[in-house]
Every structure is written in structure tokens, then in C-alpha cells.
Amino acid sequence: DADVTQTPRNRITKTGKRIMLECSQTKGHDRMYWYRQDPGLGLRLIYYSFDVKDINKGEISDGYSVSRQAQAKFSLSLESAIPNQTALYFCATNDRGTGELFFGEGSRLTVL
Amino acid sequence: AQTVTQSQPEMSVQEAETVTLSCTYDTSESDYYLFWYKQPPSRQMILVIRQEAYKQQNATENRFSVNFQKAAKSFSLKISDSQLGDAAMYFCAYRGSPSGTYKYIFGTGTRLKVLA
């Protein structure tokens, strides 16, 4: 099993619908991140969390919210999806010792 | 704010040849990490190599090596003996110092094609 698991892997939805992307990790890391990938724009940070009580906005948090339900779980919500939120979303965790980011497999979201 | 720039949207290399991908960054910090991540068509993000800014020695991982020029704020990736499996999108990333935030800043990526 993957160390960082995202669900769903792929999702098609309609404008205005509420969507939740879930992330769970077994690496025991306390820091978790949500990134969005768009062609030509690289990965941009949406939200990050250093522990259950510490949640921070990234550079593109508008239209998104997050919940850190436990050390191992960090979910991303789109309250009312719009077409320009169509993208590949990644969850990641951070190894304090090496600084390495460990990524989930990605969730491809299409908003029609 | 820190920025990461990858000026080559796409590169091509012949199989078995060597290619260098460029990355520059801007920061006022003295202590940081730099990374190269590979994203094959499977879309999984895979760490290729990492460099700690306080280390002067360039990092090497098998066929992958970096040219880290701290004063010039340059962090290029050299792939030797290129293989078909190296074809992927490559992202350069920066992470700031422990005294700052632990946000990771990514470049826009370079798509590498390997020609048989």
C-alpha cells in the first residue's frame, strides 16, 4: 500500500457541486500539504498543516477549505466547484529529517 | 518571497546522451533545501535528488547529478546516459529554512523527451 493515499483518483463533477478530496498517510509525519498542478504552472500550494491545530493558507486558497481530522488525515474541500478548479491535486507529507516531500498518487478533478 | 524558475518548457535528448535541465531560484535565506522531482506519465511525483544549501559538494544519485551554484542561485540537473525511462516532467523545488516556513515552492517544470 502507498504511504500517502488519495481518494478519489479521478472525479468528474458539475459546477456548483461540493467535492471532498481525502488524503491519509502512514508515514507518521506531522506536516501535510495540498497542491494543485496545472499545465505550464507547476505545483501551487493550496493549504498546509503542521499539526491538527495548525492550518495555514497557501498561495491559492480561495475557493478551497481543508480539515485535519487527525495527524494522518488531511482533506480538501471545494464547497461549490467551478470549471477553473479542474486540475490535478496532490497531497504530500514532509519528512523533517531529510526535508523530502512524499506525494500521494494525485486526484484528477474535472468540473463541467 | 521565494521564486523558482525553470526556463526550458521542453527538452529532448538522444538515448545514451547527456542532458542538463536548468533551474534558478530567488531567496534571501542562507539555509534551504533544493530538490528535483520527476513526474512520469503515471503522474506519480518521485524524488530524484536533493541538495542542502550549506553543503558545497554537489549531490549525485547514480546517473543524476546537480550543479549547485549558491551565489548564482542556480541548481541544474544533469542526466547522464539517458534512458527511455527518463522521459518525464521534471520539477525543481525549493524549501526554506527551519526558522521560516516549511512551504515548498515549485518551478513550472521541464518536459524531457528521450529519443531512441
Chai-1 contact restraints between the chains, C-beta under 6 A:
chainA,res_idxA,chainB,res_idxB,connection_type,confidence,min_distance_angstrom,max_distance_angstrom,comment,restraint_id
A,G42,B,F106,contact,1.0,0.0,6.0,A-B,restraint_1
A,G42,B,G107,contact,1.0,0.0,6.0,A-B,restraint_2
A,G42,B,T108,contact,1.0,0.0,6.0,A-B,restraint_3
A,G42,B,G109,contact,1.0,0.0,6.0,A-B,restraint_4
A,L43,B,F106,contact,1.0,0.0,6.0,A-B,restraint_5
A,L45,B,K103,contact,1.0,0.0,6.0,A-B,restraint_6
A,G99,B,Y33,contact,1.0,0.0,6.0,A-B,restraint_7
A,G99,B,R95,contact,1.0,0.0,6.0,A-B,restraint_8
A,E100,B,L47,contact,1.0,0.0,6.0,A-B,restraint_9
A,L101,B,Y104,contact,1.0,0.0,6.0,A-B,restraint_10
A,F103,B,M45,contact,1.0,0.0,6.0,A-B,restraint_11
A,E105,B,Q44,contact,1.0,0.0,6.0,A-B,restraint_12
A,G106,B,R43,contact,1.0,0.0,6.0,A-B,restraint_13
